[in-house]
Amino acid sequence: NPISQTFTRELNNAAYSFYKYTNDPLLLAKALQWSARANEFTENYNALDTHAHLLYKTGKKDEALLWQSKAIALKKKRGFDPKSLEAELNAMKNGTLKM
């Protein structure tokens, strides 16, 4: 559904911008809400990845690993190379993810 895809993309883009540009816990909590909502509209590995990164940045490492694994599985299912997402998953596991 094109409308669902648009909502997912817009919410994900906003959430990712907050991930990249702020460390404010209140703003990151809001971005987590947006990214969770983005994932309700349609399956998108970018939105799953963003949610994983926000979880990681807010100290929810175990949840982040789960969401990053979902992103990898979906990217594989769609026929794309998941190497970049796998590298980020490994960095999350090792505590070396650059934020």
C-alpha positions in Angstrom: 0.0 0.0 0.0 1.7 3.3 -1.1 0.2 5.3 1.7 1.5 2.9 4.3 4.9 2.9 2.7 4.9 6.7 2.8 4.0 6.8 6.5 6.7 4.3 7.2 9.3 6.2 5.3 8.5 9.6 6.8 8.3 8.3 10.4 11.5 6.3 9.9 13.4 9.3 8.4 12.4 11.6 11.3 13.3 8.9 13.9 16.7 8.3 12.1 17.5 12.0 12.2 16.9 12.1 15.9 19.1 9.0 16.3 21.9 10.8 14.4 21.7 14.3 15.9 20.7 14.1 19.5 21.5 12.3 22.7 18.6 13.9 24.6 16.8 11.0 26.3 13.3 12.7 25.9 13.9 13.3 22.2 15.2 9.7 21.7 12.1 8.4 23.5 9.9 10.3 21.1 11.9 9.0 18.1 11.5 5.4 19.5 7.7 6.0 19.4 7.9 7.1 15.8 10.1 4.2 14.7 7.8 1.7 16.5 4.8 3.3 14.7 6.7 3.2 11.4 7.1 -0.6 11.8 3.4 -1.0 12.3 2.5 0.3 8.8 4.6 -2.0 6.6 7.6 -4.3 6.7 10.7 -2.4 5.9 14.2 -3.4 6.8 15.4 0.2 7.0 12.7 1.0 9.6 13.6 -2.2 11.6 17.3 -1.1 11.5 16.5 2.4 12.7 14.4 1.0 15.6 17.3 -1.3 16.5 19.7 1.6 16.5 17.4 3.7 18.7 17.0 0.9 21.1 20.7 0.4 21.3 21.4 4.1 21.8 18.9 4.2 24.7 20.6 1.3 26.4 18.2 -1.5 25.4 20.9 -3.7 23.9 19.1 -7.1 24.0 16.0 -5.6 22.2 18.3 -3.9 19.7 19.9 -7.2 18.8 16.5 -8.7 18.2 15.3 -5.9 16.0 18.6 -5.8 14.0 18.3 -9.5 13.4 14.8 -9.0 12.1 16.1 -6.3 9.7 18.8 -8.7 8.5 16.2 -11.5 7.9 13.9 -9.2 6.0 16.7 -7.8 3.9 17.7 -11.4 2.9 14.1 -12.3 2.3 13.8 -9.4 -0.1 16.9 -10.6 -2.0 19.4 -7.9 -0.9 22.8 -8.4 0.6 22.6 -7.9 4.4 26.3 -7.4 5.0 26.1 -3.9 6.2 23.3 -4.8 8.7 25.2 -7.8 9.8 28.3 -5.6 10.5 26.2 -3.3 12.6 24.7 -6.3 14.5 28.3 -7.4 15.3 29.2 -3.9 16.4 26.2 -3.9 18.7 27.2 -7.2 20.2 30.7 -6.0 20.7 29.7 -2.6 22.1 31.6 -0.8 19.2 28.7 0.6 17.3 29.5 4.2 16.3 26.7 6.6 17.2 
